């Protein structure tokens, strides 16, 4: 039996799915207590995933000493990169210690807007 391929052509459609951003437990464990705050690493990983961060971006924020995914998301939404937020500052809420902008935003010593302003400044 002969089948004319030009008329009996099947079209195949392949759906493309972009991977959902996900932070794995291993990423959290790599940063220890800074990342899990002494709690469950799985819960911390879910929090970073819920904030729409993947492993690479979560690691960059943790390198900047930002332990709170909500603070990282707020800074990111203000166009602050983890590298910008890793600048050290003495500013913030009367606290006289020196740490990164990211840490101080996560700790509540600076608001996200204050952190963004300092991240963009040259001081």
Buried (B, 14 or more C-beta within 10 A) or exposed (E): EEEEEEEEEEEEEEEEEEEEBBBBBEBBBBBEEBBBEEEEBEEBBBBBBEBBBBBEBBBBBBBBBBBBBBBBBBBBEBEBBBEBBBBEBEBBEEBEEEBBBBBBBBBEBBBBEBBBBBBEEEE
